[in-house]
Every structure is written in structure tokens, then in C-alpha cells.
Amino acid sequence: MVMMGEMWNLGSTMGTLMLVYTLFRQFFPHHLQLYFEKYFRKVSGFIYPYVEITFDEFAGDFFKRNEAYSAIKSYLGDKSSASAKRLKANVVKDTESVVLSMDYNEEVTDKFEGVKVWWSANRTLPSTQRISWFSDDDEKRSYTLTVHKRHRELITRSYIGYVLKEGKERATRNRRRKLYSNNPSHDWHGYRRSKWSDVPFEHPATFDTLAMDSNLKEEIKNDLIKFSTAKDYYVRIGKAWKRGYLLYGPPGTGKSSMIAAMANLLDYDVYDLELTAVKENAELRRLLLDTSNKSVVVIEDIDCSLDLTGQRERNKTEKDKKDEDRSDPITKKIKEDEKTESKVTLSGLLNCIDGLWSSCGGERIIVFTTNYVEKLDPALIRRGRMDKHIELSYCCFDAFKVFAKNYLEIDSHSLFGEIETLLGETEMTPADVAENLMPKSNNDEVETCLSRLIEALNDAKKKKKAEDEARLMAEKKEEENKEVKENGVATAADEVKENGVTVSH
Ligand SMILES: Nc1ncnc2c1ncn2[C@@H]1O[C@H](COP(=O)(O)OP(=O)(O)OP(=O)(O)O)[C@@H](O)[C@H]1O
């Protein structure tokens, strides 16, 4: 009877425990499970050892490390949503899809061919932490994979490869293109380091919206498409899979728009490199190495950056000087750093480009733009470095037709003839043509817009005529002065000859 009572007690205790466990599982299923598993692993680890494999963001081969880390991040992001249900989601392209990522200190489980593995995301902050508004440059991130020792072979041989492949595919599917720019930031010690920061790349320009000569447009499009699909070709001829474009022409002729159209056509990221914000060649190299495959690296107004005179000393006001005196040592260091001249040199830039181009695996395009091509050092733009030189010039009739189609939705109009003639006689940039064509109010009819453009073109024509006349006058005057001078000298010389007098000037 007593035995029965004891068994009953034991049974009811077990039953209660089971009930509590089930309720716990019901309300905190994931956390509880992971909690038990984690401690079970720790305890049983003495008998059945587990192995841990760590994937650091900045470890190993320079080009591969980021790729592997990113692939794991993207793979685990989806797993995290499935198991942890604690989502850190970024909405991509107006909720078309979401990109998920794993939280730090979160643990995610996965199964591969019946073998269970545990992943955790870790973050190590620098040892000397302080409250600062500076970026967290020294932060180290990694993923750790834990698996039972007896499955080590399977995991290292097959599973990791599978994760990297899957992760890359997911990342490509969820890819959200970015526009990177290099901003000077400061590490924990106050030293300046230029680093990339990004925003979503959403420039709407495409080759359809680009107003330019249609043959040239086709040629550039074909060139880009050929390049982007020519991996095998580049391998065969033993050259790095890179292409350089030099875009030149007056301001407002569409150089920036063309870069956006290129990136949109190829689905590439854009890195807008501000050379004057780069302190030295080593930093430039680091920035360039830190660009991803499938990217367009842009250096705008290369003529202005390439004197590489970042050495534009700011005129200090009295207030600046006082503030400087009062500031703490680190702020002082930052201010001194800001004043430091950019030591990037032409040869440094060329070495970086050529070095980067020959050592990176993936496809990259580099674009230089300038308003003054004649100012550039030939070494910088020689073929092989800048493979294609593209002149973007004043608006031609072909370009105008693109604007008319896009802005006014017309292919022809009775005023087109007049516009064609005027465009041939003037030099108006596409930016100005676009501005005149754009309807200024809801009541603006097509005819109003075209007439406004005709008026602007007529004004530009008159202005050009006046300028041409003034130039001719100036040239004529100069010619006359020259003649007078020459004649004067000749007369004086004749007189000297005749009188036998030597005149010294
Ligand atoms: N060829 C073009 N096709 C379509 N739009 C153009 C073109 N050229 C200029 N535009 C329009 O004019 C504006 C200025 O053009 P954009 O910035 O591309 O010129 P840019 O040559 O890069 O000028 P800058 O040398 O001053 O940087 C853009 O907003 C764009 O809409």
C-alpha cells in the first residue's frame, strides 16, 4: 500500500514535471530547447567532445573572407527566421522581400543529412571601450559552428560548402544594390580612416532615359553587356576581368546619369570614391580592395582630385583656433588629421588600380569623369587602363527626341524641324534642354514646352552670335595691332638704314 502511495507520488511528480515542461515548450519552445541543448552540450562535452569552427569576418584570404562571411550571414538569416522567430528584417524594395539576419548571442540550429549543428553569431568589442560618437571600426564579428566531433568530416567536407553555395544564392536573390561613398571616420584612438558607408542605390536613369546619339548609346550598351558576360574570355586571354571608362564633356551633359544607367543595366553596386578624402596610397588601396564584385568604382572630376591637392588648407577663423586650443587630445588629433594633406599620388592611384585590377577575381568597372580631358595625364587614361573614352557633348537632335519621348510622350511634332535646325546652330547641354522641355504646370501643353525650348534655343543662338562677333572683333583688333607694331618697327628700321643711325631700344 505504502509502495503504491510512493509510486503514485513519484508518478504525479513526474506528471507535474512533464506538464510544466510541455507548457514551457508551448510558450517558450525555442528558447527552452536551445537552453537545454546548450547546457547538455557543455556537460556531455566532457564525454563526447564537440568541435567548434569559427568564421571570422576579417580572417583568412582577403578576398574570400568577406564572401564567406556574407554567404553564412545570408544562409543563417533565413534559418534564424525559421527557428528563432526573432527577426531582424530589412525591407527590400518596398516590401518585395525581406532580408533577415541573425541576432548576436542568438543560437540557430540546422540539420544536414540527419546531423544536427548549432550556429551562433558573436561580436567582440575592442578591449578599451569608451563612450564615443566615432564608428565601431575595431568591432570583430564572427560565426561559430558547433558539431559533434564524430560528424566533423561530413561537416567540413560537405556541409560548409553547401552553406556557402546556398548563402550566396540567397544573397543574390535578395540583393539590394547600394551606393557607397567613402567618408572620413575615426577609430577608437582618434586616427582618421576613410571607410565606405552605403545607402540604397535607387537612381532611376537607364539607357532608355539617356539622351544621346543613338549609335553611340547602342555601342556603349553592347560593350557593357559583352564585358559582363565575358568571364571565360578574360580567363582565356589572361587578363583581369575589368574595364575602364573615361567619360568626358561639359557639365550637364549626362556623365553622372550615364554611370547610373551603366550600373542599372548590369545590376552593379556603385562606389563613389572621393579621392580628396583619402589620406594616403595605402588607404586608397584598402578602400579599393574593399569593393565587391559586380561594382562600378567612380572617380568624378578626376582632373580636380588628381592634382591630389587634398592639401586645401582651410582658412581658420579665430573661433576655430580657440575651439582647437580647448579641445581634448583625441579631438585635437582628429583636427590635426583633417588638416593633413592627402598624400595620394598619381603613381599611387595607378598602382592601386592596376594592382587591384590584376588581383581581384570578380568583374569590376572603373569610371573616371572629367570636364577637361585635355588636363589629364596621358598615363592615367591610356588604353588598357581606360579602355573606352566616351565624349558626352551638347544636345543633338537624336538626344532631343529621347527627351521628347520621355518628357512629353511624343515621337514627332510640326516644331521638330525648327528645333533640329536650332540644335545644329547652338550648343545647349542636355541638362538645359531637359529643363526647358519639362512641363512647369499641369496646364502646360506639349506645344508650350516645345515653344519654350525654341525660345531658349533662339536666345542661346543670339548669345552665341554676339559672342562670336565679339571674338572676331577681338581677333581683328589683335591682328591690326600686330600689323601696326610690325609696320612701326619696319619704318623705324628703314629710317635707321637711310640715316645710318643706330637706335638702341
Ligand atoms: N544625356 C542626358 N540624358 C538624360 N538626362 C540628362 C543628360 N544630361 C543631363 N541630363 C539631366 O541633367 C541633369 C544633370 O546631368 P548629370 O549630372 O548627369 O550631368 P554631368 O555631365 O554629370 O554634370 P557635371 O559634370 O556637372 O557633374 C540630370 O539630372 C539629368 O536628368
The ligand as a Gaussian input file, in Angstrom:
#p B3LYP/6-31G(d) Opt

LIG

0 1
 N       22.403000      62.922000     -71.664000
 C       21.435000      63.089000     -70.752000
 N       20.354000      62.288000     -70.751000
 C       19.393000      62.447000     -69.849000
 N       19.408000      63.387000     -68.894000
 C       20.451000      64.214000     -68.861000
 C       21.519000      64.094000     -69.774000
 N       22.420000      65.047000     -69.497000
 C       21.950000      65.712000     -68.455000
 N       20.760000      65.226000     -68.065000
 C       19.943000      65.737000     -66.958000
 O       20.632000      66.846000     -66.405000
 C       20.954000      66.683000     -65.045000
 C       22.457000      66.803000     -64.831000
 O       23.087000      65.755000     -65.524000
 P       24.370000      64.977000     -64.984000
 O       24.586000      65.252000     -63.551000
 O       24.275000      63.558000     -65.413000
 O       25.489000      65.734000     -65.831000
 P       27.065000      65.694000     -65.633000
 O       27.664000      65.701000     -67.004000
 O       27.454000      64.584000     -64.738000
 O       27.318000      67.093000     -64.930000
 P       28.581000      67.512000     -64.025000
 O       29.813000      67.439000     -64.880000
 O       28.229000      68.899000     -63.619000
 O       28.603000      66.558000     -62.877000
 C       20.461000      65.306000     -64.639000
 O       19.503000      65.462000     -63.666000
 C       19.826000      64.700000     -65.868000
 O       18.462000      64.498000     -65.635000

